[in-house]
Amino acid sequence: MLHEQDGFYQENPGRAAADGRLGIMPNYKNPAIRQLKEQQVRYAPRDVRLEQIDKAERLLEELNQAEQYRYQDLCFRITDYRPELYPDLVVTGEEAAHDLRLFIEDLSDSANINAENSAEQVLTVEDVSRKFKVSTKTVDRWRNRGLVSRRFMFGNRKRIGFLQSSVDRFVARHAGDVERSAQFTQMTDGERNDIIERARRLARAGGCPAEISRRIARRTGRAIETIRYTLKNYDQHHPEASIFPNAPQPLTDDVKKEIHRGFRRGMSVDRLARRYCRTKASIYRIVGEMRAKLLVDQPIEFMYHASFEAPNADALILVDVPAGSDRHTAFRPPPGLPPYLAQLYNIPLLTKDQEAYYFRKMNYLKFKAARLRDQLDVSRAKSRVMDQIEQCLEEAVEVKNLLIRSNLRLVVSIAKKHVKPSGSFFEMVSDGNISLIRAIEKFDFSRGFKFSTYATWAIMKNYARSIPAEHTQLDRYRTGSEEFFQSSPDQRSDQFEQEMVNHHQHEAIIRILNRLDERERNIIMFRFGLNQDTEPQTLEQLGGRFGVTKERIRQLETRALNKLRKIALDEKLDIPGI
């Protein structure tokens, strides 16, 4: 099956702007149908295109999204010919239904159909909204669910429109959904006022818009979106008496990073939504956005090889490792090595074929991840693509670690030859390991050399730079009192004792923080980075989090610290900084 990475299409940014609202879908799911649309728009006469629009809509009515269809059969139903391209291409019913709706809209857009000259009545989005007593946003959602739309000329302006027959067919198939959607505008004035008063009481108690909407939805039995829209609409029309005058401001990048870190640490979406006063859908969107941003910002370096471009590259490269040898049994660890270094000699050496296999595989996985990342749109990243990128990178790291382990004994042998009587052997090994890792990343396996040769020169070259530099550094700060410093006692207390003192002080701080109100406690926790794995935040960052100015955050922080000092004095606690 063809995929987006085949390079057939780019997004059409003009679709959403044509009628002033979001289009039904920004992209075709199958590039072959996108290519068919481009061919018909470019070469088919206008009358033929109009016939194909009607055929495509009839075909759309017959599709079963749970089944699969041959692309050539779909093309024949629309154009009356079977293309020679893609004879084995199979399209799912869901993909076909999605793309056929786009196909109908794009062909009607190219035909410049005048709404007044249409054979049947044409309804605008507003007409459908008034007729069924739903919002225009609901009509847009209906388009996603199968309401076929076309583009018509209304005077000098091109807009989305619906044939009366298309609307009738959609309503017949989704009668229950249409009736439930219409209940939104059937809300009485008394019900609306009751919702507003409930929201106002909860807002005074400190609730955030998302949590208030959820609670009122459970109490009234209406959809959360209905409650949220009602409250938002009220605030827009009554700014002087708005329920949420300090509605949460757009989240900063730092707050989004915190949400992503919390999600990665295992915090539930419900908990994150309550903490940051957002909906669960918003939390999922932020997590996906930050995940995509981290992948885009992550450097991916690899050594390119022409075999990566082969159509069957996976089958050629991601195969079983070539058989090895037993040469490692002849190697015994040199005497005097610590156990963890002696264990290196239990790892078998790689043959030349195995080295080439692993280096090709590691670089191909990185190449594949980079290609997939080129498709990634941070604002609308697909989880499936991000999963594939992360899987490729994880497998590449596993191969890299195997190559490191297989060559660590080389570092030990070179370090033993270069260590001086006054030097540290373990520092030499550590420095050589860094050179080994760089050599693995930069080694070009296609040249036919053994990696050990390349790595030996890389490690020795690094020693040639680092050892003279170390001696220069020592000579520069030599005092003549080294023996005195070595014999001087260490006046520092035991590290374990220090950690225990810090732990008790942290527990005392958390205990007295619980005596503050929730907002003051959260401000202190975030301001001084008392939450696990979090950094202290600035007044401006906290202002963005709580939807107030940084001056207000400073005032609340001062008030909270004064309360903490008083509590600490009353309980005779010795806590630094309070």
N, C-alpha and C positions, 0 to 999 in steps of 0.2 A: 504494500500500500504506500502511496506517496505521502510525504510529510512536508511540513512548512519549510524545512531546511533545504528542500530541493530547489529553492530560489525562484519560485514562480511569481510571487506577488509581494507587494508592499501595501501598507495600509492606505486607504483613501480618506484623507483628513477632511475632504469637503462634504462627506456624507452627512455628518452630524450637524454641520453648520447650515445646510441647505434650508431646513425648516425651523431652525432656532432651538432645537432640542436634541436629545440623544437619539441616534439612529438605532435600529433594532439590533444590529451586531456590527462591530467594526471590521471584521475580517472573515473571509471565507475559510472554512475548515479544511476543504480539500482543494489543492491548487489546480487540479484538472478542471473542475467546474469553473473556477475563476478564469482559467485560460479559455474555456468555451465561451464564457460571457464576453471576454475581450475580443474574440474572433467575431462574434455576432454583432457586437456594437460597431466594430470597425468595418466589416465587409457586408453584412446582410442588409438588404433594402428595408425601408421603414415598414412597409406592409408585412414583410416576412417577420420582422421583429414583433409586430403586434400579434400575429398568429402564434408565435412562439411563447409570448407572455401568457396567452390563454391556455395553451397546451401545458405549460409549466405549472399553472395553477391547478388544472385538472389532475395532473400527475401528483401534485402535492397532496391533494385530497385522498389519493389512493395509497399513499405511503404508510407503511407500518414501521415505527421507529425501532422496534425490536428486531427487525429482519435486516438482511444484507442484500445489496443490489449490485449487479455488474454495471460499471460505468457506461459501457457501450450501449446497454439497454436503456439507461436513462437518457443518454444522448439521442438515441433513435426516437424515443417518445417525444422529444422536444423538437428535433430538427429533421426527422424522417431520414436520417442517414446514420450509418455506423462508422465511427472513425477507426482508422488503423492504429492510432496511438493507444497505449495502455490496454492491450487486450486482456490482461489478467487483473486489472484493477477492480477491486471490490469496495463499495462504499456502504457504510452503515446507514440505516434508515434515519437515524438522528442527524448525521452529517448531511445527508441528502436533503432533509427537510429544512435544515438551517440554511444551506447554500442556495436552495431553490427560492427561498424567500428573498434572499439578496439578489439572485438572478433576475427575478421578476421586477424588483425595484430598480435595478440598474438599467435593464432594457427599457423600462417605461421612462426612466430619466433621459435616456438618449433619444427617445422618440418624440419628445416635446408634445405630449398629448394635452389638448385643451379640454378642461373639465366640462365646459359648456357643450362641447360636441360629442361627449361620450354617449354611448348607446343606452346607458342606464344612469341612475342618480349616483353622484359622487359625494361622499361625506368627508368632511375634514376631521381632524382630531377633535376639534372643539364641538363639531356636530355630534360625534359619537359620545363625547363626554356628557353633553346636555341630554341626549336621547336616553342614555342608560343611567344617568344621575351618578356618574363616577368622575374622578379627577382625571386630568389629562395624563398624569403620571401612571394611572392605572391603565389607560389606553396604550401607553408605551409598553407596559408589561404584557398586555394582551398580544401585542405584535411579536414579542419574544416567544409567546406560547402558541403562535400559529395564525393570528389574524393577518391576512395577506394585505400588504399595503403597496400602493403604486405612487408614482410621482406624476402630478398633473400641473398644468399651467392654469393658475387662477389669476386672470388678468395678465399682468407683466411679471408675476411672481410664481416661482415653482415651489410647490409644497407637497407634503405627504397627503394622500387621499385614499379612500376606501370605496370600492364598488359596493352598492347595496347588497348584491348577491354574496359578496365575500363576507360582509358583516353578518348576514343571515346565517350562513353556513357555520361561522365561528360560534354564534350565539346558540345554535342548535346543538353543537357538540359540547359546549361548556355552559349550559344553562344554569347549573348550580353555582358555578364560580361567578358568573355575571350577577346573579341574584345576591350573593354574599357581598360582592364588591359594591353593589348599589346600597347596601345597608349603611354605608358610611354617611351618605348625604341624607339618609332618613332619620338621623339623630335629631331628636326634638330639642327645642331651646332649653327646656328644663334639664334634659340629660347633659347637654353641653355645659350649662351653668354649673351643674353638680360636679362635672369633671374638673372644671376650672377652679372651683372652690376647694375641692379635695387637693388638687395640685398646689394651690396657694398655701394650704395648711402644711402640707408635707415640705414645701420649699422653705417655709419659715423654720421648720424643725431641722433644716440642714441637709435635706435630700437633694440629690443631683437629678437633672432632667431624665437621664436614662433609667435610673432606679425608680423614680416617681412614675414614669410611663409604664414600667413593668407592673408596679403594685396596683395602679389604677386599672390596668388591663385585666389583671386577675380578679379584681373586685367587681368590675362592670361586665366582664365577659366579652369585651371587644378586643380587636387586634391591637397589638402594641403600636403598630404604624399608625393606626387610626387615632390613638390617644396622642402620640407624638405630633402628628400633623395638626390636630385640633389645638394643642397648646402653642405650637409654633405659629399657627395662623392667628391665634388670639394676641400673642405678643407683638406680631407685626402690625396689627390694626389698633392696638391699644398700648403704645410704647410708654405712656405716662403711668399705666397701671400694670405693667408687664409682670408675669409670674417669675421669670428668670431674668432680672435686669443685668445680672453678672453671669450670663451663660458662659460655659467653658470656652476659652479661647482655643484657636488651633494649636495643636501640640507641637512643641519644638522638637528638633532632631534629637536632642539629648533625652527628652522624655520618651520618644519613640524607641530609642536604644534601650532605655530601662525596661520598657514593656517587652521588648524582644528578649532581653536577658532574663527577665522573670519567667517568660514562657519557656525558654530553654532550660531553666532550672526546675521546671515542673509545676509552676503555679498554674492553676486552672484559669480558663478564660473568664468564668464567672467572677472569680476573685479579682482578676485584673480589671474587668469592666467596672466593678464596684470601686476599686481603689482609684482609678483614673477617671471615673464618672463618664464612661463611654458605653456604647452598645457592644454586644458580643461580635456583631458583624464588623464593627469598626476595629475591634481588637484583632480579629483575624486578618483584616486588611492591612493593619499596621505591621503585624508579624510577618506577613508575606512580603510587604514592601521592604522592611529592614533586612529580611533574609536575602532578597534579591540584591539589595544595595551592597551587602557584604560580599556577595559573590562577584558583583561587578567590580568592586574595589580591590578584590583579591588578585594579586599578580599571578599569572600562569605563564611560566617560562618552559620552553621545551626545545629540543633539537629536532628540526623538521627533517622528514624523509619522504621521498616521492611515493613510497608504498602506502602512506597514510591516506592518499587520495583514491586508492583503488576501490572499485564498487564493492568488493567482498573483503574489505580490510579487516573486519572483525573476524571472519573465518580464517584469514591468513595469519593474523597477529595474535589474537586471543585464543591460542591453542594450548595444548598441554606442553609443559616444559620438556626440553630434550633430556634424554637419560644422562645421568652423571657418572662419575667414577668413584673409586674408593681411595683416591690419593690422600685424603685427609687422615687416614689411619696411620700413616707414616710420620705424622707430625706430633711431637710431644711438647708440652709447654716447657719453656726454659725454667730452671730452678730459681726460686726466690720470688716468683710472681704471686701477687695476691690471688685469692680464689676466683674473684669475679673476672680478672684478666686471664687466668688459666682456663676458664670456661670457653674462651674464644677459640681455643684450639680443638674444641669438640665440634665446631661448626664446619661442615665440609667446604672445601674450596670449589669454586665454580669452574666448569670447563669453558673454553672459548665460545662454544655454541650456546651454552647456558647464559653466559654474559651477554652475548648479542641478543638473545631472546628477551632477557629481563630489561635491558636498556631500551630495546625497541618497544616492548610492552609499556613501560613507564612513560616514555615520551608520547606514544600513541594515545594513551589514556588522557594525558594532559592536552594533546592536540584536540581530541574529541570533546573534552570539557570546554576548551576555548571556543570551538565551533558552536557548541550548544549555547554558550553564554552570549554569543553574538546575536542570537534570536531574542534574548531576554529583554523585556520591557519592564523597568522597575515599577512603573505605576500599575501595570496589569500583568504581573509575572504569573506564570503557570506553575503550579506545584509539581506537575509531572516533569517539566523541564528542569526545575531546580533539583528535584530528586536525582535525575540522571547526571547532572553536573556534579553534585556532591558525591554520588557513588563513584564516578570516574576519578575524582580527586582522591577519595579515600583509598581506592584500589591502587592508584599511583603512589601514594604514601606508603602503603604496605610493601610494594615492590622496592621502593627506595630504601626502606628500613632493612629489607632482606639483603640488598646490596651493601648497605653499611655494615651489617653484622658479618657478612662474608669476607669483608676486607679490613676489619678492625685489627687483626693480627699483623697486617702489613704496617699499620701505624706503630704498633708496639715494637716491631723489629727495627724500624727506621729511628724511632725515638731512642732506643737503646744505643744506637751508634752515635747519636748527636748529643746525648746528655753529658754535662760536665760534672766533675766531682762536687762543685758547689751549687749545681742546679737541681731542680726538682723533676724527677722522672715523670711523675703524674701530671705535672703542668705541661710537660712536653707531649704526653699522650693526649691530653685534652686539646692542646693547640693543634696537634696533628689530626684529631678527629674533625675539627672545623674545616681543615683543608680537604679532608676526605669527602665531606658532605658537599663542598663546593665543586670538587672534581666530578662527583657523580652527576651533579646537575649540568655540568658543562661538557661532559664527555660525548664526543660524536662517534657513535658505534658504527656508523656506515663506512668509516675509513679503514676498518679491518685490523686495527691495533688492539692489543690486549689492554684491558683497563688498568691492570697493575702497573704497567709501564707509565701510563699517563699519570696515575695517582702518585707514583713514587716521585716523579719530577715535580708535581704540584706541591707535595708535602715538603720536599727538600728545599724548594724555592721559598716556601713560607718560612722555614727554619732559617734560611739564609738572611731573611729580612728581620725576623722577630728576635733572634738571639743577639745580634749586634745592637739592636735597639734596646733590648733589656739591659745589656751591659752599660750602654750610654746612660740610661735612666738611673742605674745604680751609682755610676760614677758621679753623676750630677748631684745626687743627694747624699753622697757618702759623708759621714760626720766624724768617723774615727772613734765612735762610742758604741759600736754595734754590740760589743760584749756586755756593756753596761745595760743596754736595752734588753738583751736576751736574758739577763739575770734579774731584771726588775720584776717584782711580784705584780700580779694582776689584781688591782683593787676592786674590780667589778664584782657585783654580787652574782649569785648563781642564776643562770638564765631561766631555769625552771621556776625559781622563786619569783623572778620578775613577771613571768607569764601568769603565775597564780595571782599575784597582786593586781595585774591588769584585768584578769578575769573577774575578780571580786568587785573591782571598781566598776566594770561594765555592768555587772548584775545589779549593783546599787543604783547606777544611773537609770537602767531600764525600770527598776522598781519604782523610783520616784517619778519617772516620766508617766507612769500609768495613773498618777494622780492629777495630771493635766487633762484638759478637754481634748477631744480627738484632733481638732485642727491644730492646736498648739503643739501637741505631741508629734504630729506628722511633720510640722515645720521644723522642729528641733531634730528629728530623726534624719530628714533629708538634708538639712542645713549642715550638719556635722558628719554625715555619712555613717550613721549608726546602724543602718540596715546592712545585712551581710552582702558583701561583694558590690557595694555601691560607693561612689565617690561623693564628697561634699559638693553641694550645689550652690550657685550664686543666688543673690536676691532676685535677679532678673529671671533666672530659670524657675525659681519657685513661684514667682508672679505668674509666669505662663502656665504653670501646673495648676494653681488654685484660682486663676482667672481674676487676679487683682494686681495692683501696681506693686513695684518692688519696695516703695516706701511703706505701703501697708504691711508687707511681709516683714520689713525691719521693725515696725512697731510691735507686731505680734511676737517676733523673736525676742525683743527686749522684755516684753511683758512676761513671756514664758520663762526666760532666764531668771528674772526677779523672783518668780514663784519658786523655781528650783532652788535658788540660793536660800530662800526662807525655809523651805522644807529641809534642806541639808543642814542648816543651822539648828533647826528644832530637833532633828534626829542626831545631831553631832556627828555628821558624816564627813570624812576627809576625802573630798573628790577634787582633783586638780581642775582648774578652769571654771569652777562654780562658786 
